[in-house]
Amino acid sequence: MTSTSSTAPRFRLPPVPALLLAAVSIQGGAALAKTLFPAFGPPAVASLRVLLAAIILAGIWRPRLHQVSRAGWLALVPYGVALGIMNLTYYLSLERIPLALAVTLEFVGPLGVAVLASRRALDFVWVALAAAGLLCIVPWPGAAAATRLDPVGMALALTAGVCWGIYIWAGGRVAQVFSGPQGVSVGMCIAALTTVPFGVVLGTQHGAWSHLSLPALLTALGVAILSSALPYSLEMNALRVLPARVFGILMSLEPAVAAVIGLIFLNEHLRGLQWLAIACVMLASVGVTLTGAKKAEAAVEV
């Protein structure tokens, strides 16, 4: 039997505004999380974020695990594991490279979903434009030290991007199996089981837990709400009415959101080529959206 939720919210944002709000929430939460890195380190912050988000969502939606079907678990496990590894590698990358560029590199996930779902030759032109943008931030040999990004940070962001692509694909399956936020809740619990062991071991090595205090926990709670509980619920609602390809395209707006938030809250100033990289990704997203608009509209449930 397919598991569904008996409770549905009376008001639901349209999918596009929901995704935009989710993007602002996620990047705001990432900026807040980065302020915890000196004391706790990225693994401990990532595990706290996901664990607190799982507790919040489980408390609100009270998922009935015994009612989850085999098909439900087959959809939930890759969704939750990808979510956990995405959070962990993304936070590790933020310790080494600016917020906006980490998100830009993460775009390989939605881009990969768009490529795999595409049947239009023109879409690959936009893919090439996005790829050219990513090449603008590659640390080429001979580049000035001040303009080069940490290659480990870039690799971690790209790994998070691969997990983001799996999350989009698996999230579409979860949204088909679960009619409400139950899937997000259980998926977040699986993500917590994935990240907490890393947080405990690496956080202990970092001496993170000696800094644990009520203000730190409240900050981590804010990160959990902004970065996980709120946006992933909004995204799951959008995934129910948008195909994975369109979802990936809209989520690629996040580099611009991250650039603004990183500048305002973290004082992260980007260089010319780095802004060009973000612009290329944005133009590619707009191009794919416009050229595929007719097909996307036909796929959206009204």
C-alpha positions as CSV (number, residue, x, y, z in Angstrom):
1,M,0.0,0.0,0.0
2,T,1.3,3.4,-0.8
3,S,1.8,5.6,2.2
4,T,0.0,9.0,2.2
5,S,-0.6,11.8,4.6
6,S,-4.2,12.4,5.9
7,T,-3.5,16.0,6.6
8,A,-3.0,18.6,3.9
9,P,-2.4,22.3,4.4
10,R,-5.3,24.5,3.5
11,F,-3.0,27.2,1.9
12,R,-0.1,26.3,-0.4
13,L,2.2,28.8,-2.2
14,P,2.3,28.4,-6.0
15,P,5.4,26.4,-7.0
16,V,7.5,29.3,-8.4
17,P,7.2,31.6,-5.4
18,A,7.7,28.6,-3.1
19,L,11.0,27.8,-4.8
20,L,12.2,31.4,-4.7
21,L,11.4,31.7,-0.9
22,A,13.2,28.3,-0.4
23,A,16.3,29.7,-2.1
24,V,16.4,32.8,0.1
25,S,15.8,30.7,3.2
26,I,18.6,28.2,2.3
27,Q,21.2,30.8,1.5
28,G,20.3,32.8,4.6
29,G,20.7,29.7,6.7
30,A,24.0,28.9,5.1
31,A,25.3,32.4,5.9
32,L,24.2,31.9,9.5
33,A,25.8,28.5,9.7
34,K,29.1,29.8,8.5
35,T,29.3,32.0,11.6
36,L,29.4,28.7,13.7
37,F,32.3,27.2,11.8
38,P,35.2,28.7,13.9
39,A,33.8,27.1,17.1
40,F,32.2,23.9,15.8
41,G,33.6,23.1,12.4
42,P,31.5,22.2,9.3
43,P,30.7,18.5,10.1
44,A,29.3,19.3,13.5
45,V,27.3,22.2,12.2
46,A,25.9,20.1,9.3
47,S,24.9,17.3,11.7
48,L,23.3,19.7,14.1
49,R,21.4,21.4,11.3
50,V,20.0,18.1,9.9
51,L,19.3,16.5,13.3
52,L,17.4,19.5,14.6
53,A,15.5,19.8,11.3
54,A,14.6,16.1,11.5
55,I,13.3,16.6,15.1
56,I,11.3,19.6,14.1
57,L,9.7,17.9,11.1
58,A,9.0,14.7,12.9
59,G,7.4,16.6,15.8
60,I,5.1,18.5,13.4
61,W,4.1,15.8,10.9
62,R,4.5,12.7,13.1
63,P,5.3,10.2,10.3
64,R,3.9,6.7,10.7
65,L,6.9,4.6,9.7
66,H,5.0,1.3,10.0
67,Q,2.7,2.5,7.2
68,V,5.5,3.3,4.7
69,S,5.4,0.8,1.9
70,R,8.4,-0.9,0.2
71,A,8.1,1.5,-2.7
72,G,8.1,4.3,-0.2
73,W,11.4,3.2,1.4
74,L,13.0,2.6,-2.0
75,A,12.2,6.3,-2.8
76,L,13.1,7.6,0.7
77,V,16.5,6.0,1.3
78,P,18.4,7.5,-1.7
79,Y,16.5,10.8,-1.1
80,G,17.6,11.0,2.6
81,V,21.2,9.7,2.1
82,A,21.7,12.2,-0.8
83,L,20.3,15.0,1.4
84,G,22.7,14.1,4.2
85,I,25.8,13.9,2.1
86,M,24.8,17.0,0.2
87,N,24.6,19.0,3.5
88,L,27.9,17.6,4.8
89,T,30.0,18.2,1.6
90,Y,28.4,21.6,1.0
91,Y,29.3,22.9,4.5
92,L,32.8,21.5,4.1
93,S,33.1,23.5,0.9
94,L,31.8,26.7,2.5
95,E,34.8,26.6,4.9
96,R,37.1,26.9,1.9
97,I,35.3,29.0,-0.8
98,P,32.8,31.8,-0.9
99,L,29.1,31.0,-0.5
100,A,28.1,32.1,-4.0
101,L,30.8,30.1,-5.7
102,A,30.0,27.0,-3.7
103,V,26.4,27.3,-4.9
104,T,27.5,28.0,-8.5
105,L,29.6,24.8,-8.5
106,E,26.7,22.9,-7.0
107,F,24.7,23.7,-10.1
108,V,26.1,20.6,-11.7
109,G,23.3,18.8,-10.0
110,P,20.3,20.6,-11.5
111,L,22.2,21.0,-14.7
112,G,22.7,17.2,-14.9
113,V,19.0,16.7,-14.3
114,A,18.2,19.1,-17.1
115,V,20.5,17.4,-19.5
116,L,19.2,13.9,-18.7
117,A,15.6,15.0,-19.0
118,S,16.2,17.1,-22.2
119,R,15.1,16.2,-25.7
120,R,15.8,19.5,-27.3
121,A,19.1,20.3,-29.0
122,L,18.8,24.0,-28.0
123,D,19.0,23.1,-24.4
124,F,22.5,21.9,-24.8
125,V,23.5,25.4,-26.0
126,W,22.4,26.7,-22.6
127,V,24.2,23.8,-20.9
128,A,27.4,24.9,-22.7
129,L,26.9,28.4,-21.5
130,A,26.6,27.3,-17.9
131,A,29.7,25.1,-18.4
132,A,31.6,28.1,-19.7
133,G,30.6,30.0,-16.6
134,L,32.0,27.2,-14.4
135,L,35.2,27.2,-16.3
136,C,35.6,30.9,-15.3
137,I,36.3,29.9,-11.7
138,V,38.5,26.9,-12.3
139,P,41.9,27.5,-10.6
140,W,44.0,27.5,-13.8
141,P,47.8,27.1,-13.5
142,G,49.6,30.5,-13.4
143,A,46.6,32.4,-12.1
144,A,47.2,34.9,-9.4
145,A,47.0,33.4,-5.9
146,A,44.4,36.0,-4.9
147,T,42.1,34.9,-7.7
148,R,42.4,31.1,-7.2
149,L,39.9,29.0,-5.4
150,D,40.8,26.2,-3.1
151,P,40.6,23.0,-5.3
152,V,39.5,20.8,-2.4
153,G,36.7,23.3,-1.7
154,M,35.7,23.1,-5.3
155,A,35.7,19.3,-5.3
156,L,33.5,19.3,-2.2
157,A,31.0,21.7,-3.8
158,L,30.9,19.6,-7.0
159,T,30.2,16.5,-4.8
160,A,27.4,18.3,-3.1
161,G,26.1,19.2,-6.6
162,V,26.0,15.5,-7.6
163,C,24.1,14.8,-4.4
164,W,21.8,17.7,-5.3
165,G,21.0,16.1,-8.6
166,I,20.2,12.8,-6.9
167,Y,18.0,14.7,-4.4
168,I,16.0,16.3,-7.2
169,W,15.6,12.9,-9.0
170,A,14.7,11.0,-5.7
171,G,12.5,13.9,-4.5
172,G,10.3,13.6,-7.5
173,R,9.8,9.9,-6.7
174,V,9.1,10.7,-3.0
175,A,6.6,13.4,-4.0
176,Q,4.7,10.7,-6.1
177,V,4.5,8.3,-3.2
178,F,3.6,10.7,-0.4
179,S,0.8,13.3,-0.8
180,G,2.0,15.4,2.1
181,P,5.1,16.5,4.0
182,Q,5.5,13.0,5.5
183,G,8.1,12.1,2.9
184,V,10.3,15.2,3.8
185,S,10.1,14.3,7.5
186,V,11.2,10.7,7.0
187,G,13.8,11.7,4.5
188,M,15.3,14.2,6.9
189,C,15.5,11.5,9.6
190,I,17.5,9.3,7.1
191,A,19.7,12.3,6.4
192,A,20.3,12.8,10.1
193,L,21.3,9.1,10.4
194,T,23.7,9.7,7.6
195,T,25.4,12.9,8.9
196,V,25.4,12.6,12.7
197,P,28.1,9.9,12.8
198,F,30.4,12.3,10.9
199,G,29.5,15.2,13.1
200,V,30.2,13.2,16.3
201,V,33.5,11.9,15.2
202,L,34.9,14.9,13.4
203,G,33.3,17.3,15.8
204,T,35.0,15.6,18.7
205,Q,38.4,15.9,16.9
206,H,37.7,19.6,16.4
207,G,36.7,20.1,20.0
208,A,33.3,21.3,18.9
209,W,31.2,19.9,21.7
210,S,33.1,21.9,24.4
211,H,31.6,25.0,22.8
212,L,28.0,23.8,23.0
213,S,25.8,26.3,24.8
214,L,22.2,27.6,24.7
215,P,23.0,30.5,22.4
216,A,24.9,28.2,20.0
217,L,22.0,25.7,20.1
218,L,19.5,28.5,19.3
219,T,21.7,29.6,16.4
220,A,21.9,26.0,15.1
221,L,18.1,25.8,15.5
222,G,17.7,28.9,13.3
223,V,20.0,27.3,10.7
224,A,17.9,24.1,10.8
225,I,14.7,26.0,10.2
226,L,16.1,28.3,7.5
227,S,18.2,25.7,5.7
228,S,16.2,22.5,6.1
229,A,12.8,22.4,7.7
230,L,11.2,25.4,5.8
231,P,12.8,25.2,2.3
232,Y,12.7,21.4,1.9
233,S,9.0,21.4,2.7
234,L,8.5,24.2,0.2
235,E,10.5,22.3,-2.4
236,M,8.6,19.1,-1.9
237,N,5.3,21.0,-2.5
238,A,6.8,22.4,-5.7
239,L,8.0,19.0,-6.8
240,R,4.5,17.6,-6.7
241,V,3.4,19.9,-9.5
242,L,6.6,20.6,-11.4
243,P,8.7,18.1,-13.4
244,A,12.2,17.5,-12.1
245,R,13.7,19.3,-15.1
246,V,11.8,22.5,-14.5
247,F,12.5,22.2,-10.8
248,G,16.2,22.0,-11.5
249,I,16.1,25.1,-13.8
250,L,14.3,27.2,-11.2
251,M,16.6,26.2,-8.4
252,S,19.6,27.3,-10.5
253,L,18.7,30.9,-9.5
254,E,20.4,30.1,-6.2
255,P,23.9,31.4,-7.2
256,A,22.5,34.9,-7.6
257,V,20.7,34.7,-4.3
258,A,23.8,33.4,-2.6
259,A,26.0,36.1,-4.1
260,V,23.7,38.8,-2.6
261,I,23.4,37.2,0.8
262,G,27.2,36.4,0.9
263,L,28.0,40.1,0.1
264,I,25.5,41.5,2.6
265,F,26.0,39.2,5.6
266,L,29.5,37.7,5.1
267,N,31.2,40.5,3.3
268,E,32.3,38.1,0.5
269,H,33.3,40.2,-2.4
270,L,33.6,38.4,-5.7
271,R,36.0,39.2,-8.6
272,G,35.1,39.9,-12.2
273,L,35.4,36.4,-13.5
274,Q,33.5,35.0,-10.6
275,W,30.6,37.4,-11.3
276,L,30.9,36.4,-14.9
277,A,30.6,32.7,-13.9
278,I,27.4,33.4,-12.0
279,A,26.0,35.5,-14.9
280,C,26.6,32.7,-17.3
281,V,24.8,30.2,-15.1
282,M,21.9,32.7,-14.7
283,L,21.7,33.3,-18.5
284,A,21.7,29.6,-19.1
285,S,18.9,29.1,-16.7
286,V,16.8,31.9,-18.2
287,G,17.5,30.5,-21.7
288,V,16.4,27.0,-20.8
289,T,13.4,28.3,-19.0
290,L,12.3,30.5,-21.9
291,T,12.9,28.0,-24.7
292,G,11.2,25.2,-22.8
293,A,8.4,27.3,-21.4
294,K,5.6,25.8,-23.5
295,K,6.6,22.3,-22.6
296,A,7.0,23.2,-18.9
297,E,3.6,24.8,-18.7
298,A,2.0,21.8,-20.2
299,A,3.6,19.7,-17.5
300,V,2.4,21.8,-14.6
301,E,-0.8,20.7,-12.9
302,V,-3.3,23.4,-12.4
